[in-house]
């Protein structure tokens, strides 16, 4: 897009029919299909962090996608001092309380300060790991997924991160908590079927169920980013929690 250069874009997202741009002057812009600016908002460093969370974590905030992994480059304030994403998270964690509690775990930090973080909805993880099909699948996998590990989300995630640091890749089973249906995880592991690849997602068997979830994640993301221009971060988080989508997290066990 030619307008990216003209607007001095430093970050760009296309969601549905809309474009969202962060400019060098710390403005968040929403453009329509004709590349016309239809909304704008001046943002601080913390606002930018909140925007990134809404853009990528909306489905996790709602509880239908238990885990989301994100990578962040160092965030610089007006003082030009790098601010850790973990530090930003500590400042806004207060917005995630009680049943909507979100936690964060550090996967890795590069020598240049780039951070890979895992955000997880503890209650959604607990519900999914307790599902009979999921528990049976994980216990059959072995590799440390014992009853105690499967019954405690924090232990399960800690084990997966340990395997990542030891082997350089996350266990395939972790895909379940990252929003990939059990049938697609099993299909990938079996390797006996050629998948249909949609938006980078390997779909095995009947695609309807997988596409239903993928579209739900996309709609939540679009809602959250559109709402960023009109509502407070706290209000958006609260609305996502009130959706009660966590009650449908069992859809991933199909």
Residue, then its C-alpha position, 0 to 999 in steps of 0.5 A: x500500500x502506497x499510503x503506508x509510506x505516506x503515513x509513515x507507518x511503523x505497524x500495519x494490520x488488515x482485519x476484515x475490510x479495515x486497515x489499522x496503522x500505527x504511525x511514526x507520530x504515535x497515532x493509531x489510524x483506521x482506514x476503509x477499503x478505499x484507504x481513507x482515514x475514518x478514525x484516528x487516536x493519539x496513543x502513548x507507549x502503554x496505549x500501543x501495548x494495549x492495542x497490540x494485546x487487543x489485536x492479538x489476544x481478543x479470543x484469549x481474553x474471551x476464553x475461547x482460545x486459551x493461549x496466544x503467543x506474541x513477540x514484541x520488540x522493545x517498547x521505547x517511551x518518550x525518554x528513549x528508555x526501553x520498557x519491558x513488555x513484562x513491565x507493561x503487563x504488570x501495570x495493566x494486569x489489574x484489568x484481568x480479574x477473577x474468572x477472566x484472569x490472564x497470566x503471562x510466561x516468558x518464552x525467550x528474550x533475544x540479546x536485542x531485547x525482543x521478547x516472546x511471551x505466552x499469554x494464557x487464560x488460566x480458567x480456559x486452560x483448566x477447562x480444556x485440559x480437564x475435557x475427557x478427550x483432551x486429557x486422554x489424548x495428552x496422557x497417551x502422548x506421554x512425554x511428561x503429561x502425567x495426571x498432575x501436569x494435565x490437572x494444573x495449567x501452570x505446570x502444563x505450560x511450564x513443561x511445554x516451555x521447558x521442552x521449547x527451551x530444550x528442543x527449540x520447538x513447542x510440543x505439537x500438543x500445545x497447539x490445542x491450547x493455542x486454539x487448534x481443534x483436537x482433530x487437526x492436531x491429531x491429523x498433523x501427528x498422524x501424517x496420513x492425510x493431506x491437509x487443507x491449508x487456510x490462512x496458514x492453518x492446516x485443516x484435516x478432515x471436514x473443514x466446517x468446524x475448524x473454519x467456525x473457530x477461525x472465523x470466531x477468532x477473527x470476529x473477536x479480533x475485529x471487534x476489539x480493535x474497532x472498539x479501541x477507538x471508542x471505548x476504554x481498554x478496561x471496558x473492552x476487556x470487560x465486554x469480552x469477558x461477558x461474552x461467556x465464550x469460555x463456556x464453548x472452549x470444549x469446541x476445541x476437543x472435537 
